[in-house]
């Protein structure tokens, strides 16, 4: 297991040899939501508690909890790469958004193998 998952949130798993402690943070959100534990089970329990506490606090304060990985992000690339991608997308008769999404899907699938 590379990450922890709970209610749509993903958490990292790290190890501190100096502290002999597992720790992590929730990925894909701006705020810091962290957790720790001596064992894997402790880490997972603290992760779940951290997410549940965050969601409960948001509810109590009447604010919308941040959703990780919403499916929208900005990418900064060179003008020449932008031009090439846009022209290829036009040739393929797809939007630049779909062209980039397919390129990412392809790379992620390749990395997963």
C-alpha positions as CSV (number, residue, x, y, z in Angstrom):
1,X,0.0,0.0,0.0
2,X,1.5,3.3,-1.1
3,X,-1.2,5.6,0.3
4,X,-4.1,5.6,2.7
5,X,-7.7,6.3,1.5
6,X,-10.8,7.5,3.4
7,X,-13.9,9.3,2.2
8,X,-12.2,10.4,-1.0
9,X,-9.1,11.7,0.7
10,X,-5.6,10.2,0.1
11,X,-2.8,10.3,2.6
12,X,0.9,9.7,2.3
13,X,2.9,7.2,4.3
14,X,6.3,8.2,5.5
15,X,8.8,6.9,8.0
16,X,11.1,8.8,10.4
17,X,14.0,6.6,11.5
18,X,15.1,9.3,14.0
19,X,11.7,9.2,15.7
20,X,10.9,5.6,14.9
21,X,7.5,6.8,13.8
22,X,5.2,6.6,10.8
23,X,3.6,9.8,9.7
24,X,1.8,11.4,6.7
25,X,-0.3,14.2,5.4
26,X,-3.4,14.4,3.3
27,X,-2.5,14.9,-0.4
28,X,-4.2,17.3,-2.8
29,X,-5.5,19.9,-0.3
30,X,-4.1,23.3,0.5
31,X,-4.3,23.0,4.3
32,X,-2.2,20.7,6.4
33,X,-4.0,17.6,7.7
34,X,-1.4,15.4,9.3
35,X,-1.3,12.1,11.3
36,X,1.1,9.7,12.8
37,X,1.5,6.3,14.5
38,X,3.9,3.8,15.8
39,X,2.4,1.0,13.7
40,X,0.6,0.8,10.4
41,X,-2.7,0.2,12.2
42,X,-2.0,3.2,14.5
43,X,-1.2,5.4,11.4
44,X,-4.3,4.3,9.6
45,X,-6.5,5.0,12.7
46,X,-5.0,8.5,13.1
47,X,-5.5,9.2,9.4
48,X,-9.1,8.3,9.6
49,X,-9.6,10.3,12.8
50,X,-7.8,13.3,11.1
51,X,-10.2,13.2,8.1
52,X,-13.3,12.7,10.2
53,X,-12.2,15.6,12.5
54,X,-11.6,17.8,9.5
55,X,-15.0,17.0,8.0
56,X,-16.7,17.5,11.4
57,X,-15.0,20.9,11.9
58,X,-16.0,22.1,8.5
59,X,-19.6,21.1,9.2
60,X,-19.6,22.8,12.6
61,X,-18.1,26.0,11.1
62,X,-20.6,25.9,8.2
63,X,-17.9,25.8,5.5
64,X,-17.5,23.5,2.5
65,X,-14.6,21.0,3.0
66,X,-11.9,21.2,0.4
67,X,-12.2,18.4,-2.2
68,X,-8.9,16.9,-3.3
69,X,-8.0,16.3,-6.9
70,X,-11.1,18.1,-8.4
71,X,-10.0,17.4,-12.0
72,X,-9.0,20.9,-12.8
73,X,-5.5,22.3,-12.7
74,X,-3.3,24.8,-14.6
75,X,-0.2,23.7,-16.5
76,X,2.6,26.0,-17.5
77,X,4.5,24.9,-20.6
78,X,6.6,26.6,-23.2
79,X,4.8,28.5,-26.0
80,X,6.3,26.1,-28.6
81,X,5.0,23.0,-26.8
82,X,1.6,24.6,-26.4
83,X,1.5,25.4,-30.2
84,X,2.5,21.8,-31.1
85,X,0.0,20.3,-28.8
86,X,-2.8,22.6,-30.0
87,X,-2.1,21.9,-33.6
88,X,-2.0,18.1,-33.1
89,X,-5.3,18.4,-31.2
90,X,-6.8,20.3,-34.1
91,X,-5.6,17.7,-36.5
92,X,-7.0,14.9,-34.4
93,X,-10.3,16.9,-34.2
94,X,-10.3,16.9,-30.4
95,X,-10.1,19.7,-27.9
96,X,-6.7,20.6,-26.4
97,X,-8.2,19.6,-23.0
98,X,-9.0,16.1,-24.3
99,X,-5.7,15.8,-26.1
100,X,-3.8,16.6,-22.8
101,X,-6.0,14.3,-20.8
102,X,-5.3,11.4,-23.1
103,X,-1.6,12.1,-22.9
104,X,-1.7,12.1,-19.1
105,X,-3.9,8.9,-19.2
106,X,-1.3,7.2,-21.4
107,X,1.6,8.2,-19.3
108,X,-0.1,7.2,-16.0
109,X,-0.9,3.8,-17.5
110,X,2.7,3.4,-18.7
111,X,4.0,4.3,-15.2
112,X,1.6,1.8,-13.6
113,X,3.0,-1.1,-15.5
